[in-house]
Amino acid sequence: MIEITGLSCTYRTATIETTAVNKISFTINKGEFVGIVGPSGSGKSTLLNVLGMLDSPDDGSYKFNDQEISAFSESKLSDLRKSNIGFVFQSFNLVDTLSVYENIELPLLYLKLPSTERAERVNEMLKRFDLENRASHMPQQLSGGQQQRVAVARAVVIQPKVLLADEPTGNLDSKNGQDVMEMLLRLNKEGTTVIMVTHSETQLQYCSRVIRLFDGKLVSDESVQSVEKITVSKEGKAYA
């Protein structure tokens, strides 16, 4: 699904040049749950931005579904991104002036789906993530855990091929953090490819594979045994 070869990203100012990602190569197959870990400054977020087609590499190859996209224009990247990739951020990134329903619906508006299909998909997400009684609430009326559930629902409502998560539990307590991780694991078990940046060694137990970065370089890439702890409810909800 994703093939990275000799990928490099460099940031330049008037006086300094910093290589954030240095000649990294790896392949991610459909259905994997990949954790990307490393100390601050190791290149994790830069790599995730490139994988999410938010930034372009300075050098190397990036193939997505066998398409070489490293030289795509911004408009072509945008079209590919908005229909294939969902994002979950540490800071939730909900729109404060939109309700829960409207936040989840937003990416569907970008896809220009008809209103009936948008309503069907949003209502499915509200039910699935146990948010039906919060549909008209504004983000500031929700707890951190609830906001992240909305953020995950918004990310998966487009039915993405890849879900990118950047420190998805960083602003949550341990209970809500575990709930979010179990949501991601559940989505992965249902076929979504998940790529997660994290500082937490504990969260790596949810992954099937761990890529470790240091000073912009890939230092290890190992398969791990993921946890088997999701119990499917009768309603099929991802959040218990």
N, C-alpha and C positions, 0 to 999 in steps of 0.2 A: 504493500500500500504506500509506504513512504520509504524512499531510498535517498540517503544523504551520502555524498562522496566528496571528500576534501573540502568541506565547508569552512569558510573563514569569514569573520565579521570584525571590522576594525572601526573604532571611533577616533575621529581626529578633531583637534582644536588647533588654534594658532600656534601653540607651543608644545603640544604633546600628542602622541599617537598611542592608542591602547588597543591591543588585540583581545577582544572579548571571547571570541570563539576561534580556535586555532586548528585548522585542517582536520576536522572531525568527520568520521565516516561510520555509518551504521544503517541498518534496515529495520523497519518496524512493520510487522505483518498484521493483517486484519485480525481483530479480536484480541490483541494483546493488551495487557494493563502494564504500562511501563512507568516506572518511577525514575525521575532525574534528580540526582542529589549531589550536593557539594557545598563547600563553604561559601560565604558571601564573596562576590567577585569572581566566582568560578565560571560564569557564563551561562548559568541555568536560564535566567529570564530572557537573555538575548536569544538563546537557542529556541526557547518556546515561542518567542515573537516571530522568529523565522519560520518555524514549523506552522504557526498560525497565519502565515502570509501577511503579517503586519509590518515586518521589516524584510528587506532583501539582502542576501549575502553579498560580500565583496568578491568572493571567489568560491569556486566549487559548484557542485551540481545538486539540485533538489528535484527529485521526481515524485509526483503525487499521482497515484493510479496510472503509472507509466507515462505521465506527461512531464516533460522537462519544463519547470516553471520558474527557474531562477532568473530568466530574462523577460518574464511576462510584464506587461504594462500594469499600472496600478488598477486600471479599470478591469482588466482580465483577472487579476488576482482577487479583486473585490467580488466579482461574479462567482469565482470558484470558491472563495472563502465562505460567503454568506449562505451557500447551499450545501456545504460539506463539513463545516467546522463549527463546533459549539465551544464557548469559552465560559469558564468559571473562575472568578478572581477572589483573592483574599478579602478585598474591600467591598465585595458584592456587586458594586457598580450598577445598582438599580437607579432608575430615573425618579427622583424625589417627587416630581410633579405628576407622575402617573400612578394609577392604582396597581395592585397586584395583577389583576386581569390584564391591564394595559401593558405592564412590563413584560408579561409572558407573551403577549400578542405582538410586540414590537418587531421581532425579527421576521415574523410572517408578513408584516406590511412591506418590509424591504424586498421580500420575495414576490410581492404583488399577488398573493393568493386571494381568491374570492372570499367574501365575508362569511359565507356559510362554512367553508372549510376552515377558516381561521377560528371561528367559534367552536367548531367540533374539536379541533386540536387543543385549544386553550382549555376547554372544559375537561378534556381528557387529562391534561396535565394537573389541573386543580384537584381533580379526584385522586389522581395517582399519587400526588405529593401531599395529600391531606390538607389542602389549602382552600377547600370550597367555602368555608365560613370566613375566609380572609380575602375573598376576591375583590371586594370594594375598598379594602384597607389601603392606606398609603404606606410606603416603606418605613417611615418614622414611627408608625404605629405597631411595628413588628419587632420581635426580639431578634437577636443576631442569628440564632438558629433558623428562625422562620424566614429571614431575609435570604439566607443562603439556600434554603429550599426553593424559594422563588427564583433565585439566580440559576440553580440547576435546572428547574423546570423551563426557564427561558432558554437555556442552552440546548436542551434536548427536544424542544417543541419543533425544531426544524428537521428532526430525525437525522442528525449529523452522522457522517461516517466516522469522524474523529471528535472526541471531546478532550479539550485541553484545559487542565486545571492548574492554576498558579497559586500555590500555598492555600488550598481551598478551606483549610480549617484554622488558618493563622489568627483569625479574630474571634474564635469560638472557644467555649469551655470544653472540657474533655468529653462530656456527654453529648453535646451537640456536634462536636468534632467527630466522634465515633459514628453518629447518625449519618453525617455527610459522607464519611468514608464507606459506610455500608450502602448508601445510595449509589455511589460511584461503582462499587463492586457489583451491585445488582445490575446496573446498566451494562457493565462489561460482560457479565454472564449472559445477558440478552443479546450480545453481539456487537456492542459499540466498542471501538478501539479507544482506550483511555491513556492519555499521556499526562503525567502529573509531576510538577516541580514541588519539592518539599525539603524542609530541613529536618523533618522528623524521621528518625530511624524506625520508630514504632509503626508509622504509617506504611513503611515499605513492606510490611507483612501482607498488605492487601494486594501487592503487585505480583505479577508473574515474572517480571524482569526488572533489573535495576541497572541504570547507567550512571556511573559516577564521573563527575568532572572535577578538575583542579586546574586553576590558572588557564582556563579556556581549552584545556585538552581533555580528551576522553581517557581516563585511566583504568576503567574496568567496565565490563558489560556482561552481566551474569543473570542466568535464569534462577528464580527462587520459587519456593513452594508457597503459593498464596493461601490465605485463610479460607475456610469453608464454613461461614457462620451466618449466611443469610437464610432466614426462614420465610418462605413465600406466604403471605397472608391470603385469605380467601378472595379478598378484593384485588389482589395483585399489586398492592401498593409498594413503592420502593422505600417508603418511610414508615417505620412501625410506630 
